């Protein structure tokens, strides 16, 4: 009687797993490479197998399927097919002469409707990406752009991913074969050059971005790709003169360029704000703002630097008050009371750097000192950066209205 039993022609194992019978095997191979290139980077090889496993009893089929999952569903482990004529292997990922990291990937499909008795058949698919390195190189995928701005300056940008064979440092190879060559070309053309790396745990792959830019325009120093400086003077209604120098710079020397824009304080300028940012990512832009108070001199206060001056005169003319008398059964009556003196208030405020005595010398009264009600009332205050403020208030009384004096002004602060 002929033997009609189904016989396994081969077996398969994943990593250190046991071997499982294979009753059907098919292989698909595809060539893969970077987009928009004819170059071949690696083969994607897919093994599609129908396999067989055995349980101790029919009731153990479910447990067998769980065991198959734990043993066979793997990533990055070698898959070995043993046949009558020998063995074939999808090598482990991330090792020398092996697959790309993360491959092979093994998928398992079990179907209990395909089990009979203690036998379980299942489908096993192993997908591998096997590079074909040429002296360690596998793949270089990149994009290149060229930009010309409104002033005719040329800017070149390239970003890409460089992949090498497992065990070869992709960044070092890309530095030698891509970045160093681009940097040399930029230097020969008098262009600035910057590069940025993005790395992952896979040392056989590195992503880079580089930029080369022309800098041949007036006002920008070597190492500064772009820059802007705005210097403005603001006059406020408080008599302040504020100078603000602000702007930005980009490039390897951006921080030094920003620091060089800081105005030097002198006898008439106080630096009250010094703000420089850290270089931003990814363009390395440094922003800066410097603010100064600008002082002036005036003959009224010969020994001071004035940063603010205000003076006001208040008038209360002396008129007799109206007195009233009210009644329960008659209209109220109005009568003039006693004549009142005319009152005048002078307030002088000076913001300065210098001695209090010199400020008091200039903050003089505008009316007859003999008519002062009391001694002048003074208020002293000191702030940051050496600024001082003096406020002097005087009150005068006269028996009749006077001509109101004109408050003084500092022409240089107007």
C-alpha positions as CSV (number, residue, x, y, z in Angstrom):
1,X,0.0,0.0,0.0
2,X,1.5,3.4,-1.0
3,X,2.5,6.0,1.6
4,X,0.0,8.9,1.3
5,X,1.0,10.8,4.5
6,X,1.8,14.5,4.2
7,X,5.5,14.9,4.6
8,X,7.3,18.1,5.5
9,X,10.0,19.0,3.0
10,X,11.8,21.5,5.3
11,X,11.7,23.2,8.6
12,X,12.1,26.8,9.9
13,X,13.4,28.4,13.1
14,X,13.5,32.0,14.3
15,X,16.5,32.9,16.4
16,X,17.0,30.2,19.0
17,X,13.5,28.8,18.6
18,X,12.7,25.1,17.9
19,X,12.3,24.0,14.3
20,X,8.8,23.8,12.8
21,X,7.8,21.8,9.8
22,X,7.3,23.7,6.5
23,X,4.9,22.2,4.0
24,X,4.8,25.1,1.5
25,X,7.5,27.8,0.8
26,X,7.5,30.9,-1.5
27,X,10.0,33.7,-1.8
28,X,9.5,37.2,-3.2
29,X,12.4,39.6,-3.7
30,X,12.1,43.3,-4.5
31,X,14.9,45.8,-5.3
32,X,14.6,49.1,-3.3
33,X,16.5,52.4,-3.4
34,X,16.1,56.1,-2.7
35,X,13.3,58.0,-4.3
36,X,14.0,59.5,-7.7
37,X,17.2,57.5,-8.2
38,X,18.1,54.4,-10.1
39,X,20.5,53.3,-7.4
40,X,19.9,50.0,-5.7
41,X,20.2,50.3,-1.9
42,X,18.9,47.0,-0.6
43,X,16.7,43.9,-1.4
44,X,13.5,43.4,0.4
45,X,13.1,39.6,0.7
46,X,9.8,38.0,1.8
47,X,9.4,34.4,2.8
48,X,5.9,33.1,2.8
49,X,5.6,29.7,4.5
50,X,2.9,27.3,5.5
51,X,4.0,25.5,8.6
52,X,2.9,22.8,10.9
53,X,3.1,22.2,14.7
54,X,1.8,19.5,17.0
55,X,0.0,19.7,20.3
56,X,-0.1,16.9,22.9
57,X,-3.9,16.8,22.8
58,X,-6.6,18.5,20.8
59,X,-7.5,20.6,23.8
60,X,-3.9,22.1,23.8
61,X,-4.2,23.8,20.4
62,X,-5.0,27.2,21.9
63,X,-2.0,27.0,24.2
64,X,0.1,25.9,21.3
65,X,-0.8,29.0,19.3
66,X,0.2,31.2,22.2
67,X,3.5,29.4,22.4
68,X,4.0,29.8,18.6
69,X,3.5,33.6,19.0
70,X,6.1,33.9,21.7
71,X,8.6,31.8,19.9
72,X,8.3,33.1,16.3
73,X,6.9,36.7,16.3
74,X,10.3,38.4,16.4
75,X,12.2,41.4,15.0
76,X,15.8,41.5,14.2
77,X,16.5,37.8,14.8
78,X,17.8,35.4,12.1
79,X,15.3,33.2,10.3
80,X,16.8,29.9,9.1
81,X,15.1,27.6,6.6
82,X,16.5,24.0,6.5
83,X,15.8,22.0,3.3
84,X,17.0,18.7,1.9
85,X,19.6,20.5,-0.2
86,X,20.9,22.7,2.7
87,X,20.0,25.8,4.6
88,X,19.1,29.4,3.8
89,X,19.1,32.3,6.3
90,X,17.8,35.8,6.6
91,X,20.5,37.2,8.8
92,X,19.9,39.1,12.0
93,X,19.5,42.9,11.8
94,X,22.0,45.5,12.8
95,X,25.1,43.3,12.6
96,X,27.9,43.1,10.0
97,X,26.6,41.6,6.7
98,X,23.2,41.4,8.3
99,X,19.8,43.0,7.6
100,X,18.9,46.6,8.3
101,X,18.1,47.3,12.0
102,X,14.6,46.0,12.9
103,X,14.6,43.3,10.3
104,X,13.8,40.5,9.7
105,X,10.1,41.0,10.8
106,X,8.2,37.8,11.3
107,X,4.4,37.7,11.1
108,X,2.3,34.8,12.3
109,X,-1.2,33.9,11.1
110,X,-2.8,30.9,12.9
111,X,-6.3,29.7,12.1
112,X,-7.9,27.2,14.4
113,X,-10.3,26.1,11.6
114,X,-7.2,24.7,9.9
115,X,-6.3,22.5,12.9
116,X,-7.2,18.8,13.0
117,X,-6.7,16.6,15.9
118,X,-3.4,17.5,17.5
119,X,-2.1,19.2,14.3
120,X,-2.1,23.0,13.8
121,X,-1.1,24.5,10.5
122,X,-0.2,28.2,10.4
123,X,1.2,30.8,8.0
124,X,4.5,32.4,8.7
125,X,5.8,35.5,6.8
126,X,9.3,36.7,7.3
127,X,10.3,40.1,5.7
128,X,14.0,41.1,5.5
129,X,15.8,44.1,4.1
130,X,19.3,43.1,3.0
131,X,21.6,45.9,2.0
132,X,24.1,45.6,-0.8
133,X,26.9,47.9,0.4
134,X,29.6,49.2,-1.8
135,X,32.6,49.8,0.4
136,X,30.3,50.3,3.4
137,X,27.8,52.6,1.6
138,X,24.2,51.7,1.3
139,X,22.0,54.7,0.5
140,X,22.0,58.4,0.2
141,X,18.6,60.1,-0.1
142,X,18.7,63.9,-0.2
143,X,16.9,67.1,-1.4
144,X,18.7,70.2,-2.6
145,X,17.4,73.8,-2.9
146,X,18.8,77.0,-4.3
147,X,17.4,80.4,-3.3
148,X,18.2,83.9,-4.5
149,X,16.8,86.7,-2.3
150,X,15.8,90.2,-3.4
151,X,19.3,91.5,-3.0
152,X,20.8,88.9,-5.3
153,X,22.4,86.8,-2.5
154,X,22.6,83.0,-3.2
155,X,21.7,80.5,-0.5
156,X,22.1,76.8,-1.0
157,X,20.5,74.2,1.3
158,X,20.7,70.4,1.2
159,X,19.1,67.8,3.6
160,X,19.3,64.1,3.4
161,X,19.7,60.7,5.0
162,X,23.0,58.8,4.7
163,X,22.9,55.0,5.4
164,X,25.9,52.7,5.6
165,X,26.3,49.0,6.2
166,X,25.8,47.7,9.7
167,X,28.8,48.5,11.9
168,X,29.9,51.5,9.8
169,X,29.5,55.0,11.4
170,X,27.1,56.8,9.0
171,X,27.8,60.3,10.4
172,X,31.6,59.9,9.9
173,X,31.1,58.7,6.4
174,X,28.6,61.5,5.5
175,X,31.0,64.0,7.1
176,X,33.8,62.8,4.7
177,X,31.8,62.2,1.6
178,X,29.2,65.0,1.8
179,X,29.7,67.7,4.4
180,X,33.5,68.2,4.0
181,X,33.1,68.6,0.2
182,X,30.2,71.0,0.5
183,X,32.1,73.1,3.2
184,X,35.2,73.3,1.0
185,X,33.1,74.5,-2.0
186,X,31.4,77.1,0.2
187,X,34.8,78.4,1.6
188,X,36.2,78.6,-2.0
189,X,33.1,80.7,-3.0
190,X,33.4,83.0,0.0
191,X,30.1,81.7,1.5
192,X,29.2,80.9,5.1
193,X,28.5,77.3,6.0
194,X,26.4,75.7,8.7
195,X,25.4,72.0,9.3
196,X,23.0,70.3,11.6
197,X,22.9,66.6,12.4
198,X,20.0,64.4,13.5
199,X,21.0,61.0,14.9
200,X,19.1,57.9,16.1
201,X,20.1,54.8,18.0
202,X,20.8,53.3,14.6
203,X,24.4,54.5,14.0
204,X,24.3,53.2,10.5
205,X,21.9,56.0,9.6
206,X,22.4,59.8,10.0
207,X,20.4,62.8,8.8
208,X,22.0,66.1,8.0
209,X,21.0,69.6,6.9
210,X,23.6,72.1,5.6
211,X,23.3,75.6,4.3
212,X,25.8,77.7,2.4
213,X,25.1,81.4,1.9
214,X,26.7,84.4,0.3
215,X,27.6,87.3,2.7
216,X,29.1,89.8,0.3
217,X,27.0,92.8,1.3
218,X,27.9,96.0,3.3
219,X,27.6,96.1,7.0
220,X,27.7,92.3,7.8
221,X,30.9,90.9,9.2
222,X,32.4,87.5,8.5
223,X,30.5,84.8,10.3
224,X,27.2,86.7,10.2
225,X,24.9,85.5,7.5
226,X,22.2,88.0,8.1
227,X,21.7,91.0,10.5
228,X,19.7,94.0,11.2
229,X,20.3,97.0,13.5
230,X,17.7,99.6,14.3
231,X,18.7,102.7,16.3
232,X,15.9,105.0,17.3
233,X,15.4,108.0,19.7
234,X,12.1,108.5,21.5
235,X,11.0,111.7,23.2
236,X,8.2,111.3,25.8
237,X,5.9,113.9,27.2
238,X,7.7,113.5,30.5
239,X,10.8,115.1,29.0
240,X,12.6,111.8,28.6
241,X,14.9,111.1,25.7
242,X,15.2,107.3,25.3
243,X,17.6,105.8,22.8
244,X,16.9,102.1,21.8
245,X,19.3,100.0,19.7
246,X,17.8,96.7,18.7
247,X,18.1,94.0,16.0
248,X,19.2,90.5,15.2
249,X,22.0,88.5,13.7
250,X,22.4,85.0,12.3
251,X,25.6,83.0,11.8
252,X,28.5,81.6,13.8
253,X,29.6,85.0,14.9
254,X,26.0,86.3,15.7
255,X,26.6,86.6,19.5
256,X,29.8,88.6,19.0
257,X,28.1,90.8,16.5
258,X,25.2,91.5,18.9
259,X,27.5,92.4,21.7
260,X,29.4,94.8,19.4
261,X,26.2,96.8,18.8
262,X,25.9,97.8,22.5
263,X,26.3,101.6,22.8
264,X,29.0,102.7,25.1
265,X,27.6,104.7,28.0
266,X,29.1,108.2,28.5
267,X,28.6,111.3,30.6
268,X,25.1,111.9,29.1
269,X,23.9,108.4,28.5
270,X,22.9,105.7,31.0
271,X,22.4,102.1,29.8
272,X,19.2,100.9,31.5
273,X,18.5,97.8,29.5
274,X,20.9,95.2,28.2
275,X,19.1,92.2,26.6
276,X,20.8,89.5,24.4
277,X,19.1,86.2,23.6
278,X,20.6,82.8,23.3
279,X,20.9,81.5,19.7
280,X,17.6,80.1,18.5
281,X,17.2,76.7,16.8
282,X,17.7,75.9,14.0
283,X,18.9,79.2,12.4
284,X,21.1,80.4,15.2
285,X,19.5,83.8,15.4
286,X,20.5,86.1,18.2
287,X,18.2,89.0,19.1
288,X,19.4,92.0,21.1
289,X,17.9,95.2,22.6
290,X,19.9,98.0,24.3
291,X,18.1,101.0,25.9
292,X,19.7,104.2,27.1
293,X,18.5,107.3,28.8
294,X,20.0,110.4,27.2
295,X,20.7,113.3,29.5
296,X,21.3,117.0,28.7
297,X,23.0,120.0,30.4
298,X,21.4,123.4,31.0
299,X,22.5,126.7,32.4
300,X,19.9,126.4,35.1
301,X,21.6,123.4,36.6
302,X,25.2,123.8,35.4
303,X,26.7,120.8,37.4
304,X,24.0,118.3,36.6
305,X,23.0,115.9,33.8
306,X,19.2,116.3,33.4
307,X,17.0,113.5,32.4
308,X,13.7,115.1,33.2
309,X,12.3,118.4,34.3
310,X,8.7,119.6,35.1
311,X,7.4,122.7,36.7
312,X,3.8,123.8,37.4
313,X,2.1,126.8,39.0
314,X,-1.2,126.6,40.7
315,X,-3.3,129.7,41.3
316,X,-6.2,130.3,43.8
317,X,-7.2,134.0,43.4
318,X,-8.4,135.6,46.6
319,X,-12.2,136.4,46.5
320,X,-14.6,136.8,49.4
321,X,-16.5,133.6,50.1
322,X,-20.3,133.6,49.8
323,X,-22.0,132.9,53.2
324,X,-25.6,131.6,53.3
325,X,-28.4,131.8,55.8
326,X,-31.4,129.5,55.7
327,X,-34.9,129.8,57.3
328,X,-37.9,127.5,57.8
329,X,-40.4,129.9,56.3
330,X,-38.3,132.1,54.0
331,X,-35.9,131.9,51.1
332,X,-32.2,131.6,52.0
333,X,-30.1,134.8,51.9
334,X,-26.6,135.1,50.4
335,X,-23.9,137.5,51.7
336,X,-20.2,138.1,50.9
337,X,-17.8,137.1,53.7
338,X,-14.4,138.3,54.5
339,X,-11.8,138.9,51.7
340,X,-9.4,136.0,51.3
341,X,-5.7,136.1,50.3
342,X,-4.6,134.9,46.8
343,X,-2.7,131.6,47.0
344,X,0.0,130.3,44.5
345,X,1.6,126.9,44.5
346,X,4.9,126.2,42.6
347,X,6.0,122.6,42.1
348,X,9.4,121.9,40.6
349,X,10.5,118.3,39.8
350,X,14.1,117.5,38.6
351,X,15.4,114.1,37.5
352,X,19.2,114.1,37.4
353,X,22.6,112.6,38.1
354,X,24.7,114.8,40.4
355,X,24.7,116.3,43.9
356,X,21.5,117.2,45.7
357,X,22.9,120.6,46.6
358,X,23.3,121.4,42.9
359,X,19.7,120.4,42.2
360,X,18.5,122.6,45.1
361,X,20.5,125.6,43.7
362,X,18.6,125.4,40.4
363,X,15.1,124.6,41.8
364,X,14.5,128.2,42.8
365,X,11.2,130.0,43.5
366,X,9.5,132.2,40.9
367,X,7.7,134.5,43.3
368,X,8.7,136.7,46.2
369,X,10.2,134.6,49.0
370,X,8.8,137.1,51.5
371,X,5.3,135.8,50.7
372,X,6.1,132.1,51.4
373,X,3.6,130.6,53.7
374,X,6.1,128.1,55.1
375,X,9.5,126.9,54.2
376,X,9.7,125.0,50.8
377,X,8.6,121.4,51.2
378,X,11.2,119.0,49.6
379,X,11.0,115.3,48.6
380,X,14.1,113.3,47.7
381,X,14.1,110.0,45.9
382,X,16.8,107.8,44.4
383,X,16.4,105.0,41.9
384,X,18.6,102.6,39.9
385,X,21.4,103.6,37.6
386,X,22.3,106.5,39.8
387,X,19.2,108.5,38.9
388,X,17.9,111.0,41.5
389,X,14.7,112.9,41.7
390,X,14.0,116.1,43.6
391,X,10.6,117.6,44.2
392,X,10.2,121.1,45.7
393,X,6.8,122.6,46.6
394,X,6.3,126.2,47.5
395,X,3.1,128.0,48.6
396,X,2.8,131.8,48.4
397,X,0.0,134.1,49.8
398,X,-0.7,137.6,48.6
399,X,-3.4,140.1,49.6
400,X,-4.5,140.5,46.0
401,X,-4.1,138.6,42.8
402,X,-0.7,138.5,41.1
403,X,0.5,137.9,37.6
404,X,1.1,134.2,37.3
405,X,4.8,133.5,36.5
406,X,5.6,131.3,33.5
407,X,6.9,127.8,34.4
408,X,10.4,127.2,33.2
409,X,11.4,124.7,30.5
410,X,14.6,122.9,29.6
411,X,14.9,123.5,25.8
412,X,17.2,120.5,25.3
413,X,14.5,118.2,26.8
414,X,11.7,119.5,24.6
